[in-house]
Amino acid sequence: MTTKKMAIIATKGALDMAYPPLILASTAAALDWEVQVFFTFYGLALLRKDISDIRISPLANPAMPMPMPMPVTLRMMPGMEAMATSMMKAKMKKKGVATLEELRSLCLEADVKFIACQMTVDLFDYSKSDFIDGIEFGGAATFLQFAGETDVSLFI
């Protein structure tokens, strides 16, 4: 039996969009799949050493459950993003959801290959020292070489 392979492209750096690629990658790795995640544009932020500033916006998430009905004009008020982020993190902690740092570590321990898009690193003037250890830097061709042979390819 051949090993299944999964390729994920992570393009978003918001709190709610950070979880899907990491959960799917760690789950597939736990099922003994070979997994690579290509982090590009805003998704690249998920590989930074310090991700404590990753937030969720109540404004751009119309399906986001709010504790009370809230008009859009209130959702764009100063401080609402910080409040929504704090509320979401508290709810996740209460429900026992792993942190982004924990999921990242779990993926790396399970041999998920993280590739930081070199073009995006250059575009946003990042330094390789801004990122966690254990990742690779490469371009689209590096990732596509693997993705072209996968059973599952996801764009998140």
N, C-alpha and C positions, 0 to 999 in steps of 0.2 A: 504494500500500500504506500502510495506517495504522500509526502507531507503537503498539507494544504498551505497556501500562501495568501496573505492579505496585504494590500497596499492601501495606505491612507494618506490623503493630502489634507493637512490641517492649515486652514487659512484664517481662522478667527482667533482673536486673543481675549474675547470677553469671557467672563466667568461661566456663563451658561453654555458657551460654545467650546470651552476648554475641556469639559468632561467627556463628551462623546468620543473623540479620537483616543483618549487615554483609557477609557473604560473598554471600548471595543478592542483596542490593541492588547490590553492586559488580559482580557477574556480569551481572545484568540490564542495568545501565547500560552495561557493555562491549558488550552485544548491541544497544545503541541503544534500549533501552526507557526510558520515562519512569517514574521511581521516586520514591515518597515513603515515608518511614518515620516513623511516629508513635510517639514514645517516651513511655510512660506508666508510672505507679507505679514499680516498681523498675528498669524499663528506662531510666528517665530518668537514672539514674546513669551510663549509657554516654556521655552528652553532657557530663559534667562535665570541666573542664579537666584535673584530676588523677584519673586512673583507675587509679593504681598499687595501690590497695587492693582492687581487684576480685579476688575469690577463688572457689575451687571447694570444695565440701564433699563429702568422701567419704561422709558419713553419709547424705545424701539421694539418693545416686546408686548404687543397687544394681548397675547394669550397668557401673559404672566399673571398668576393668581395673586391678587392683592387682598390684604386682610379686610379691606372695605372698598366699596366702589370709589374709584378715583378718576376724575376727569383728566384728559390729556394735559390741560393747562397746568394742573398741579404736579403732574409727573415731570414737567420740565423745570420746575422751580429749583433754585440752588439747594444743594444738599440732598436731593431726592436719590441721586445715584448712590451716594455714600450710605444712605439709609437702606435702600433696597439691597445693596451688597451686604451690609451688616446683617440684615434680616435673613437673607438667603444663607449666609455662612452659619448663622446661629441655628437655622432650621436643619441644615445639613449635619452639623455637629450633633444636634439632638437626635437625629435619625440614624446616626452612625455612618454617614457617608464619608468615605476617605477624602482627605484633602488632596489638592492638586499635587503637592509635593510628594505625598505618599503614593499616589497613582504613578507619578513619574518614576519614582524609585522602584516600584513594583515592576513596571515595564522594563526598566534597565536590568533589573535582577533576572527577569525572564527572557533576556536576550532580544528584546524588541530593539530594532535598529532605528535610532533617531537620526534623521538627516536635516541639518540646518541649510536652508537655501543660501548659497554663497552670494548670489546676486542680491538677495534681500538684505543680507548682512552688510554688503557694500552700500546698497541704496540708503539704508537707514544709519550709516556710519557707526555700526556696532563694531566692537572688538571681540575677538575670539575669547578673550578673558571675561566677557560679560556673561558667558554661557556656562551651564553645568558641565561637569566632566562626563565622559562616556558617550559623547555624540560625535557625529561625523559632519563634515562640511562638504557640500557638493552642489552641483547644478541639476537642472531638470533631466539631463541625459543620464546622470548617475542613478536617479530614482526610476526613470522610465525603463532602464535596463531590467530592473527587478519587476516593476509593475506590469510589464508586457507579458510576464509569465505567471501572473497570479490567478487564483480562483476567484478572489473578491477584491474589487477596487472601489474605494469610497472617497468622495470629495466632501469635506466638512468645512 
